[in-house]
Amino acid sequence: MNGYGDDKEMITSREMRALELNSEYYGVSRLQLMENAGRSVAAELASRFKPKEARVVVFCGSGGNGGDGFVVARHLTCFGFKVEVILAGRSADIVDKEARRNWLALQALKDIIPLHEVYDSTLIPSLEADVVVDALLGIGLKGTLRPPILQLVRKINEMKAFCVAVDVPTGINSDSGEVFGDAVKADLTVVFHETKPGLTKAKEYAGEIIVRDIGLPKEFERFAGPGDVSSVVKPRPPEAHKGDFGRLLVIGGSEVFSGAPALVAFAALRAGVDLTYIAAPEKTARAISSMSPDLITVKLEGEHLNPRNAPTIKRYLETSTAVVMGPGLGLHKETKDAVKEIIKLVGEEKTPLLLDADGLKAFAEFKGKLKCPLVLTPHAGEYQILTGKKLPKDLEKRTAEMQKTARELGAVILLKGRVDVISDGKRVKLNFTGNPGMTVGGTGDVLSGIVGTFLAQGADPFEAAVAGAFINGAAGDFVHDEKGYHMVPTDLLEWIPRVMDDPMSHLKVRKSAS
């Protein structure tokens, strides 16, 4: 079973980028992957052509796909082929770290491997080849081809040579199969790890398709990591306006528990949401307002959440882009009735909803598929309340059971534990960040705030839950590294930006703990 469901045999460009970053986190570097990728292409050509008879020209871009091409050229030389390399651009433009290392390796071989830097179409040399290798862009295509890559694609198609594309023919969108004007027409495409979905729709350009392993264990597809964080964190352009990064409505709190919804809001703000509204009973809301000027509260009538609050909440719901409900609510009968009514309102708006703690317990009494995206974040005890079933201790059996429940409810479930298990009924991810110090009350509220932020920013609910689990646990690990197990939930807040900005930074903490 892989991280994308048993029946998945394809991987999108976003998933592949995340997987490569996660691979580095788990000990298999991108440099290793690049070496394996390039060698697999070279070995395939060596099995089809005789070294002493076939001349090869390798067309390379300045990114990771180009780095694969540099490795191809080096290995083909080892096999005895005569090889030339065409670089699209200047060598100074090679910003990919691993690609640059492989370009530098070719410098020592430039007496036997001619290297051409083509940053202008007039610099394209006269070329003769029996085989051409397209390593210009791979999955990196983002729009219509531009010079000099456009001219090099046309040059490849003009040459009367056998053409092999590295991962994806240049000019093809690897996800949709869309052709952006000109595209390489390959005779063979060597795909890495898993087939890219766009290739099935662009077979006339891909030619024969073969898939080669590059050292990425299937198990890595199930492991949460820095790549999952990078996939959901939105870039913040200079022209951004208030509200562009989400408005989160937090419904929670009671006379006893005023801190829980505040922690949700604090975590959401640290995670980058633009606005948070905390809807809480009036006395509780006033107590929350006194905690910080950063918190905006909606003061609800009554001592606890009740159905009379629905019209007020509906007004804020209309301008919110996600809702977190449950932390600190309590389980008064009127509160349970209110939860049911509010969930109905959220469903009508189709606003993403996260249910935790008491909100999740109330939902257990009338549970069913909702009309809105739904994330549930139970620990094992709350899961038993939700389903009436005790989870098995065996991780694989536990995962299968939870996956089935997620499918039945049409929800994403983030099961909190020593190993967090996240599933939407099809996809599954396991998160290993976090430590026993995080059993302190309130760390789950921080998690809800992080996941709620990503939901408010339009992220896929499953991806939001995976990224949130990693960030929350990693923040807790940084706190443990600093204070040991003597942590309180507010300690996690300051580490959230660090993990989001540089999720690979957790690797140092992970190594010291192992």
Number of C-alpha atoms within 10 A of each C-alpha: 13 19 20 19 17 11 9 13 13 17 19 17 19 14 15 19 18 20 23 20 20 24 23 19 22 14 10 16 17 19 18 15 21 25 22 21 27 26 21 23 27 23 14 14 21 17 9 9 14 13 18 10 11 17 18 26 24 25 26 28 27 23 22 26 25 31 29 31 35 31 25 29 29 22 21 22 19 12 16 14 23 20 23 22 24 23 28 29 19 14 17 8 14 21 12 14 14 20 25 21 14 20 23 12 14 20 13 10 13 12 9 13 19 15 18 18 16 20 17 14 14 9 11 18 11 5 11 14 17 15 21 25 28 30 31 33 27 25 25 18 18 12 13 13 19 9 14 19 24 19 18 24 22 14 13 24 18 9 15 12 19 17 26 28 29 29 31 34 33 31 29 32 26 28 18 15 19 15 19 15 11 16 21 25 26 27 18 21 26 23 23 24 20 17 21 24 18 23 26 15 17 19 16 12 23 27 19 13 20 14 15 18 14 18 17 17 13 12 12 18 25 21 22 29 33 26 23 26 26 20 16 20 18 14 9 11 7 6 6 10 10 10 16 14 21 24 26 34 27 29 27 31 30 23 17 11 15 23 19 25 33 32 23 31 30 21 30 31 22 19 26 20 26 19 22 26 21 26 25 32 26 21 19 24 25 15 16 22 18 10 12 11 8 13 18 17 23 20 19 22 15 13 13 24 29 21 15 14 21 17 12 14 20 15 10 16 22 12 14 22 24 27 27 29 28 27 29 25 29 22 18 14 13 14 20 22 16 21 27 18 17 22 21 15 19 22 17 12 16 16 23 25 27 28 26 27 22 23 27 24 22 26 21 17 13 9 14 12 13 17 16 19 21 25 30 25 26 22 16 16 12 20 23 15 17 20 14 11 12 14 17 13 9 8 13 10 12 15 22 15 16 25 22 15 20 23 16 13 17 19 25 30 29 27 23 19 17 14 15 22 26 31 31 28 22 17 20 28 27 25 24 19 21 25 19 12 18 24 16 13 11 22 26 25 29 28 26 32 32 31 33 38 35 28 32 30 24 17 19 13 25 25 24 26 32 27 26 30 32 28 32 28 24 29 24 29 26 24 25 22 14 11 11 13 17 12 18 16 21 14 17 26 23 14 20 27 18 18 22 24 12 12 22 20 16 22 17 11 15 18 8 8 11 5
